[in-house]
Amino acid sequence: MKIILDTNILLVSVHLKSQYRTGYDVLRIGKYQLIISNKVLTEYYELLCKFYSNEFAEVVIDEI
């Protein structure tokens, strides 16, 4: 299945203790195909850096 992931959904689902973590995990294992532009990927990265850390943002971007 192909999906488009809103940035806010990504931000709340990446934390290990998030009630929405399952959604991120199925994305990580490849159950869904993420449809994304470079612009949105950059937005993901910038906001993950802002709310978490640069290192964490890099891990998330690599996983998706």
PDB file as gemmi writes it, atoms N, CA and C in Angstrom:
CRYST1    1.000    1.000    1.000  90.00  90.00  90.00 P 1                      
ATOM      1  N   MET A   1       0.851  -1.168   0.000  1.00  0.00           N  
ATOM      2  CA  MET A   1       0.000   0.000   0.000  1.00  0.00           C  
ATOM      3  C   MET A   1       0.897   1.231   0.000  1.00  0.00           C  
ATOM      4  N   LYS A   2       0.522   2.226  -0.741  1.00  0.00           N  
ATOM      5  CA  LYS A   2       1.242   3.486  -0.795  1.00  0.00           C  
ATOM      6  C   LYS A   2       0.555   4.485   0.121  1.00  0.00           C  
ATOM      7  N   ILE A   3       1.379   5.247   0.870  1.00  0.00           N  
ATOM      8  CA  ILE A   3       0.807   6.246   1.777  1.00  0.00           C  
ATOM      9  C   ILE A   3       1.544   7.572   1.659  1.00  0.00           C  
ATOM     10  N   ILE A   4       0.863   8.615   2.057  1.00  0.00           N  
ATOM     11  CA  ILE A   4       1.449   9.942   2.233  1.00  0.00           C  
ATOM     12  C   ILE A   4       1.339  10.225   3.723  1.00  0.00           C  
ATOM     13  N   LEU A   5       2.446  10.612   4.333  1.00  0.00           N  
ATOM     14  CA  LEU A   5       2.494  10.774   5.786  1.00  0.00           C  
ATOM     15  C   LEU A   5       2.627  12.242   6.162  1.00  0.00           C  
ATOM     16  N   ASP A   6       1.635  12.756   6.862  1.00  0.00           N  
ATOM     17  CA  ASP A   6       1.676  14.128   7.345  1.00  0.00           C  
ATOM     18  C   ASP A   6       2.824  14.280   8.342  1.00  0.00           C  
ATOM     19  N   THR A   7       3.495  15.421   8.304  1.00  0.00           N  
ATOM     20  CA  THR A   7       4.637  15.664   9.190  1.00  0.00           C  
ATOM     21  C   THR A   7       4.252  15.541  10.656  1.00  0.00           C  
ATOM     22  N   ASN A   8       3.104  16.044  11.030  1.00  0.00           N  
ATOM     23  CA  ASN A   8       2.678  15.968  12.434  1.00  0.00           C  
ATOM     24  C   ASN A   8       2.491  14.518  12.880  1.00  0.00           C  
ATOM     25  N   ILE A   9       2.004  13.682  12.001  1.00  0.00           N  
ATOM     26  CA  ILE A   9       1.829  12.267  12.332  1.00  0.00           C  
ATOM     27  C   ILE A   9       3.185  11.608  12.538  1.00  0.00           C  
ATOM     28  N   LEU A  10       4.134  11.933  11.679  1.00  0.00           N  
ATOM     29  CA  LEU A  10       5.483  11.396  11.845  1.00  0.00           C  
ATOM     30  C   LEU A  10       6.059  11.813  13.190  1.00  0.00           C  
ATOM     31  N   LEU A  11       5.931  13.087  13.526  1.00  0.00           N  
ATOM     32  CA  LEU A  11       6.508  13.592  14.769  1.00  0.00           C  
ATOM     33  C   LEU A  11       5.953  12.897  16.014  1.00  0.00           C  
ATOM     34  N   VAL A  12       4.670  12.587  16.012  1.00  0.00           N  
ATOM     35  CA  VAL A  12       4.090  11.948  17.203  1.00  0.00           C  
ATOM     36  C   VAL A  12       4.269  10.431  17.209  1.00  0.00           C  
ATOM     37  N   SER A  13       4.629   9.850  16.078  1.00  0.00           N  
ATOM     38  CA  SER A  13       4.715   8.386  16.026  1.00  0.00           C  
ATOM     39  C   SER A  13       6.121   7.832  16.200  1.00  0.00           C  
ATOM     40  N   VAL A  14       7.154   8.662  16.123  1.00  0.00           N  
ATOM     41  CA  VAL A  14       8.520   8.146  16.168  1.00  0.00           C  
ATOM     42  C   VAL A  14       9.019   7.821  17.572  1.00  0.00           C  
ATOM     43  N   HIS A  15       8.436   8.422  18.573  1.00  0.00           N  
ATOM     44  CA  HIS A  15       8.880   8.169  19.948  1.00  0.00           C  
ATOM     45  C   HIS A  15       8.542   6.738  20.352  1.00  0.00           C  
ATOM     46  N   LEU A  16       9.478   6.065  20.997  1.00  0.00           N  
ATOM     47  CA  LEU A  16       9.286   4.656  21.377  1.00  0.00           C  
ATOM     48  C   LEU A  16       8.055   4.416  22.238  1.00  0.00           C  
ATOM     49  N   LYS A  17       7.674   5.378  23.048  1.00  0.00           N  
ATOM     50  CA  LYS A  17       6.530   5.191  23.949  1.00  0.00           C  
ATOM     51  C   LYS A  17       5.237   5.810  23.418  1.00  0.00           C  
ATOM     52  N   SER A  18       5.255   6.227  22.167  1.00  0.00           N  
ATOM     53  CA  SER A  18       4.072   6.843  21.566  1.00  0.00           C  
ATOM     54  C   SER A  18       2.975   5.800  21.357  1.00  0.00           C  
ATOM     55  N   GLN A  19       1.756   6.204  21.612  1.00  0.00           N  
ATOM     56  CA  GLN A  19       0.624   5.310  21.346  1.00  0.00           C  
ATOM     57  C   GLN A  19       0.437   5.083  19.849  1.00  0.00           C  
ATOM     58  N   TYR A  20       1.102   5.902  19.040  1.00  0.00           N  
ATOM     59  CA  TYR A  20       0.996   5.794  17.588  1.00  0.00           C  
ATOM     60  C   TYR A  20       2.215   5.109  16.960  1.00  0.00           C  
ATOM     61  N   ARG A  21       3.099   4.574  17.775  1.00  0.00           N  
ATOM     62  CA  ARG A  21       4.355   3.981  17.298  1.00  0.00           C  
ATOM     63  C   ARG A  21       4.131   2.854  16.282  1.00  0.00           C  
ATOM     64  N   THR A  22       3.057   2.119  16.421  1.00  0.00           N  
ATOM     65  CA  THR A  22       2.776   1.014  15.507  1.00  0.00           C  
ATOM     66  C   THR A  22       2.761   1.491  14.058  1.00  0.00           C  
ATOM     67  N   GLY A  23       2.190   2.655  13.815  1.00  0.00           N  
ATOM     68  CA  GLY A  23       2.149   3.203  12.467  1.00  0.00           C  
ATOM     69  C   GLY A  23       3.536   3.450  11.906  1.00  0.00           C  
ATOM     70  N   TYR A  24       4.419   3.950  12.733  1.00  0.00           N  
ATOM     71  CA  TYR A  24       5.798   4.181  12.296  1.00  0.00           C  
ATOM     72  C   TYR A  24       6.524   2.853  12.080  1.00  0.00           C  
ATOM     73  N   ASP A  25       6.299   1.901  12.959  1.00  0.00           N  
ATOM     74  CA  ASP A  25       6.966   0.602  12.843  1.00  0.00           C  
ATOM     75  C   ASP A  25       6.596  -0.130  11.559  1.00  0.00           C  
ATOM     76  N   VAL A  26       5.336  -0.101  11.169  1.00  0.00           N  
ATOM     77  CA  VAL A  26       4.951  -0.782   9.926  1.00  0.00           C  
ATOM     78  C   VAL A  26       5.538  -0.080   8.703  1.00  0.00           C  
ATOM     79  N   LEU A  27       5.755   1.205   8.812  1.00  0.00           N  
ATOM     80  CA  LEU A  27       6.427   1.940   7.745  1.00  0.00           C  
ATOM     81  C   LEU A  27       7.895   1.512   7.671  1.00  0.00           C  
ATOM     82  N   ARG A  28       8.538   1.404   8.822  1.00  0.00           N  
ATOM     83  CA  ARG A  28       9.952   1.015   8.881  1.00  0.00           C  
ATOM     84  C   ARG A  28      10.209  -0.371   8.310  1.00  0.00           C  
ATOM     85  N   ILE A  29       9.308  -1.301   8.542  1.00  0.00           N  
ATOM     86  CA  ILE A  29       9.540  -2.673   8.064  1.00  0.00           C  
ATOM     87  C   ILE A  29       9.113  -2.860   6.607  1.00  0.00           C  
ATOM     88  N   GLY A  30       8.580  -1.810   6.010  1.00  0.00           N  
ATOM     89  CA  GLY A  30       8.262  -1.867   4.589  1.00  0.00           C  
ATOM     90  C   GLY A  30       6.876  -2.360   4.242  1.00  0.00           C  
ATOM     91  N   LYS A  31       6.002  -2.408   5.239  1.00  0.00           N  
ATOM     92  CA  LYS A  31       4.634  -2.845   4.953  1.00  0.00           C  
ATOM     93  C   LYS A  31       3.909  -1.826   4.062  1.00  0.00           C  
ATOM     94  N   TYR A  32       4.276  -0.560   4.213  1.00  0.00           N  
ATOM     95  CA  TYR A  32       3.710   0.506   3.388  1.00  0.00           C  
ATOM     96  C   TYR A  32       4.820   1.185   2.617  1.00  0.00           C  
ATOM     97  N   GLN A  33       4.500   1.682   1.435  1.00  0.00           N  
ATOM     98  CA  GLN A  33       5.449   2.442   0.641  1.00  0.00           C  
ATOM     99  C   GLN A  33       5.152   3.921   0.827  1.00  0.00           C  
ATOM    100  N   LEU A  34       6.114   4.654   1.334  1.00  0.00           N  
ATOM    101  CA  LEU A  34       5.952   6.083   1.577  1.00  0.00           C  
ATOM    102  C   LEU A  34       6.157   6.852   0.274  1.00  0.00           C  
ATOM    103  N   ILE A  35       5.176   7.659  -0.083  1.00  0.00           N  
ATOM    104  CA  ILE A  35       5.264   8.533  -1.247  1.00  0.00           C  
ATOM    105  C   ILE A  35       5.664   9.906  -0.711  1.00  0.00           C  
ATOM    106  N   ILE A  36       6.840  10.368  -1.138  1.00  0.00           N  
ATOM    107  CA  ILE A  36       7.386  11.584  -0.531  1.00  0.00           C  
ATOM    108  C   ILE A  36       8.217  12.371  -1.539  1.00  0.00           C  
ATOM    109  N   SER A  37       8.163  13.690  -1.415  1.00  0.00           N  
ATOM    110  CA  SER A  37       8.993  14.556  -2.257  1.00  0.00           C  
ATOM    111  C   SER A  37      10.230  14.975  -1.459  1.00  0.00           C  
ATOM    112  N   ASN A  38      11.217  15.491  -2.148  1.00  0.00           N  
ATOM    113  CA  ASN A  38      12.409  15.992  -1.461  1.00  0.00           C  
ATOM    114  C   ASN A  38      12.068  17.135  -0.515  1.00  0.00           C  
ATOM    115  N   LYS A  39      11.109  17.955  -0.912  1.00  0.00           N  
ATOM    116  CA  LYS A  39      10.685  19.080  -0.071  1.00  0.00           C  
ATOM    117  C   LYS A  39      10.104  18.580   1.252  1.00  0.00           C  
ATOM    118  N   VAL A  40       9.253  17.576   1.194  1.00  0.00           N  
ATOM    119  CA  VAL A  40       8.645  17.031   2.412  1.00  0.00           C  
ATOM    120  C   VAL A  40       9.697  16.300   3.247  1.00  0.00           C  
ATOM    121  N   LEU A  41      10.596  15.583   2.606  1.00  0.00           N  
ATOM    122  CA  LEU A  41      11.664  14.897   3.323  1.00  0.00           C  
ATOM    123  C   LEU A  41      12.527  15.903   4.091  1.00  0.00           C  
ATOM    124  N   THR A  42      12.806  17.024   3.484  1.00  0.00           N  
ATOM    125  CA  THR A  42      13.558  18.089   4.152  1.00  0.00           C  
ATOM    126  C   THR A  42      12.775  18.639   5.337  1.00  0.00           C  
ATOM    127  N   GLU A  43      11.482  18.800   5.166  1.00  0.00           N  
ATOM    128  CA  GLU A  43      10.635  19.272   6.268  1.00  0.00           C  
ATOM    129  C   GLU A  43      10.656  18.266   7.414  1.00  0.00           C  
ATOM    130  N   TYR A  44      10.531  16.985   7.108  1.00  0.00           N  
ATOM    131  CA  TYR A  44      10.630  15.949   8.140  1.00  0.00           C  
ATOM    132  C   TYR A  44      11.928  16.108   8.914  1.00  0.00           C  
ATOM    133  N   TYR A  45      13.029  16.202   8.176  1.00  0.00           N  
ATOM    134  CA  TYR A  45      14.348  16.273   8.794  1.00  0.00           C  
ATOM    135  C   TYR A  45      14.471  17.504   9.695  1.00  0.00           C  
ATOM    136  N   GLU A  46      14.082  18.659   9.201  1.00  0.00           N  
ATOM    137  CA  GLU A  46      14.201  19.897   9.969  1.00  0.00           C  
ATOM    138  C   GLU A  46      13.392  19.843  11.260  1.00  0.00           C  
ATOM    139  N   LEU A  47      12.186  19.327  11.187  1.00  0.00           N  
ATOM    140  CA  LEU A  47      11.348  19.284  12.385  1.00  0.00           C  
ATOM    141  C   LEU A  47      11.790  18.191  13.355  1.00  0.00           C  
ATOM    142  N   LEU A  48      12.272  17.086  12.853  1.00  0.00           N  
ATOM    143  CA  LEU A  48      12.825  16.061  13.746  1.00  0.00           C  
ATOM    144  C   LEU A  48      14.046  16.603  14.482  1.00  0.00           C  
ATOM    145  N   CYS A  49      14.874  17.369  13.796  1.00  0.00           N  
ATOM    146  CA  CYS A  49      16.031  18.006  14.446  1.00  0.00           C  
ATOM    147  C   CYS A  49      15.570  18.978  15.534  1.00  0.00           C  
ATOM    148  N   LYS A  50      14.548  19.738  15.225  1.00  0.00           N  
ATOM    149  CA  LYS A  50      14.040  20.737  16.167  1.00  0.00           C  
ATOM    150  C   LYS A  50      13.464  20.091  17.434  1.00  0.00           C  
ATOM    151  N   PHE A  51      12.682  19.026  17.261  1.00  0.00           N  
ATOM    152  CA  PHE A  51      11.989  18.425  18.400  1.00  0.00           C  
ATOM    153  C   PHE A  51      12.761  17.283  19.062  1.00  0.00           C  
ATOM    154  N   TYR A  52      13.717  16.695  18.365  1.00  0.00           N  
ATOM    155  CA  TYR A  52      14.496  15.589  18.921  1.00  0.00           C  
ATOM    156  C   TYR A  52      15.982  15.953  18.855  1.00  0.00           C  
ATOM    157  N   SER A  53      16.700  15.462  17.883  1.00  0.00           N  
ATOM    158  CA  SER A  53      18.115  15.796  17.701  1.00  0.00           C  
ATOM    159  C   SER A  53      18.512  15.508  16.259  1.00  0.00           C  
ATOM    160  N   ASN A  54      19.654  16.031  15.873  1.00  0.00           N  
ATOM    161  CA  ASN A  54      20.141  15.789  14.519  1.00  0.00           C  
ATOM    162  C   ASN A  54      20.385  14.304  14.285  1.00  0.00           C  
ATOM    163  N   GLU A  55      20.976  13.646  15.272  1.00  0.00           N  
ATOM    164  CA  GLU A  55      21.272  12.224  15.143  1.00  0.00           C  
ATOM    165  C   GLU A  55      19.988  11.399  15.002  1.00  0.00           C  
ATOM    166  N   PHE A  56      19.010  11.720  15.821  1.00  0.00           N  
ATOM    167  CA  PHE A  56      17.732  11.011  15.765  1.00  0.00           C  
ATOM    168  C   PHE A  56      17.062  11.240  14.412  1.00  0.00           C  
ATOM    169  N   ALA A  57      17.103  12.488  13.934  1.00  0.00           N  
ATOM    170  CA  ALA A  57      16.504  12.816  12.637  1.00  0.00           C  
ATOM    171  C   ALA A  57      17.148  12.000  11.521  1.00  0.00           C  
ATOM    172  N   GLU A  58      18.450  11.868  11.560  1.00  0.00           N  
ATOM    173  CA  GLU A  58      19.153  11.097  10.534  1.00  0.00           C  
ATOM    174  C   GLU A  58      18.741   9.631  10.556  1.00  0.00           C  
ATOM    175  N   VAL A  59      18.573   9.064  11.748  1.00  0.00           N  
ATOM    176  CA  VAL A  59      18.146   7.667  11.877  1.00  0.00           C  
ATOM    177  C   VAL A  59      16.748   7.497  11.286  1.00  0.00           C  
ATOM    178  N   VAL A  60      15.832   8.375  11.638  1.00  0.00           N  
ATOM    179  CA  VAL A  60      14.461   8.288  11.151  1.00  0.00           C  
ATOM    180  C   VAL A  60      14.433   8.406   9.625  1.00  0.00           C  
ATOM    181  N   ILE A  61      15.135   9.391   9.101  1.00  0.00           N  
ATOM    182  CA  ILE A  61      15.150   9.591   7.646  1.00  0.00           C  
ATOM    183  C   ILE A  61      15.722   8.354   6.949  1.00  0.00           C  
ATOM    184  N   ASP A  62      16.769   7.793   7.499  1.00  0.00           N  
ATOM    185  CA  ASP A  62      17.344   6.564   6.918  1.00  0.00           C  
ATOM    186  C   ASP A  62      16.363   5.399   6.956  1.00  0.00           C  
ATOM    187  N   GLU A  63      15.575   5.320   8.023  1.00  0.00           N  
ATOM    188  CA  GLU A  63      14.632   4.210   8.176  1.00  0.00           C  
ATOM    189  C   GLU A  63      13.432   4.302   7.256  1.00  0.00           C  
ATOM    190  N   ILE A  64      13.024   5.509   6.937  1.00  0.00           N  
ATOM    191  CA  ILE A  64      11.846   5.644   6.087  1.00  0.00           C  
ATOM    192  C   ILE A  64      12.251   5.717   4.641  1.00  0.00           C  
TER     193      ILE A  64                                                      
END                                                                             
